[in-house]
Amino acid sequence: LNSAYTGDGANSIGGLPCGTKASAYASMGPMPDPYYCDSCDKGFNNSNQFEAHMAQHVACRHPGCTFSAVRRIMQEHISISHSSASKSISLDTPEDIERWREARRKNW
C-alpha cells in the first residue's frame, strides 16, 4: 500500500486505488468538492447538481448586500446580518467566519 495518494485515477474505484480502504486516506483530509456553494456550505459532485442548486438562490434585498442563498439560509442571513441584534456579531476575520459557520452547522 503506497503511503501517498496521487489522485491520478489509474487502477482506482471512486478515486481511491483498488484494494484500499477510504479510512487509509482519512488523515489526508477531505477531498474537495469540485462544485461548492460557500453561502450554503454545501458541495456537489457535478455541474448539473450545482447549477440546479444555484438556480434556487435568491439575492438579499438589503441595500449594498451582495449575499445570495436558498430561502431558508437567506432568512437566517437577514436575521443575523441585518437586524439590530446583529450589530454585536463580527464577521471581519476568517476565525470569526469559521465560528459563525460552526454555530450554523449545529443548528441545521
GUZA-213773 format. One line per field, with one value per residue (C-alpha): z, y, x; residue number from 0. Coordinates in steps of 0.5 Angstrom, whole numbers. Layout:
REM GUZA-213773
w: Z|...
v: Y|...
u: X|...
num: NUM|...
END
This chain:
REM GUZA-213773
w: 0|-2|3|-2|-6|-12|-15|-22|-22|-25|-22|-18|-16|-13|-14|-9|-11|-12|-6|-1|5|5|12|10|7|12|15|8|10|6|-2|-4|-8|-15|-14|-8|-5|0|2|4|6|1|-4|-11|-15|-22|-25|-26|-19|-17|-23|-20|-13|-15|-19|-12|-10|-8|-7|-1|-2|4|0|-1|1|-5|-1|-4|-2|-2|2|9|9|7|13|17|14|14|22|23|19|18|25|30|35|29|31|36|31|28|21|20|20|18|25|26|20|22|29|26|21|26|30|24|23|30|29|22
v: 0|7|12|18|18|22|22|20|15|10|3|6|6|12|16|11|6|-1|-6|0|3|10|10|9|16|20|23|27|31|31|31|38|38|40|45|48|53|58|61|55|51|45|41|38|32|35|42|40|39|45|49|47|49|56|57|56|62|69|75|79|86|90|96|94|87|82|76|70|63|59|62|58|61|68|68|67|72|77|76|75|81|86|86|91|85|83|89|85|80|81|77|81|76|68|66|70|67|60|61|63|57|52|55|55|48|46|49|45
u: 0|3|3|2|-4|-3|-10|-9|-15|-10|-13|-18|-25|-28|-22|-18|-13|-16|-16|-15|-20|-22|-20|-13|-13|-17|-11|-10|-16|-23|-23|-25|-32|-31|-37|-38|-43|-40|-46|-50|-44|-45|-41|-44|-41|-43|-44|-52|-53|-49|-53|-60|-58|-55|-62|-65|-61|-65|-61|-61|-65|-62|-58|-51|-51|-49|-50|-55|-57|-63|-69|-68|-61|-63|-68|-62|-57|-62|-64|-56|-53|-59|-63|-61|-58|-53|-49|-46|-43|-37|-35|-29|-24|-23|-23|-30|-33|-31|-34|-40|-41|-39|-45|-50|-48|-50|-57|-58
num: 0|1|2|3|4|5|6|7|8|9|10|11|12|13|14|15|16|17|18|19|20|21|22|23|24|25|26|27|28|29|30|31|32|33|34|35|36|37|38|39|40|41|42|43|44|45|46|47|48|49|50|51|52|53|54|55|56|57|58|59|60|61|62|63|64|65|66|67|68|69|70|71|72|73|74|75|76|77|78|79|80|81|82|83|84|85|86|87|88|89|90|91|92|93|94|95|96|97|98|99|100|101|102|103|104|105|106|107
END
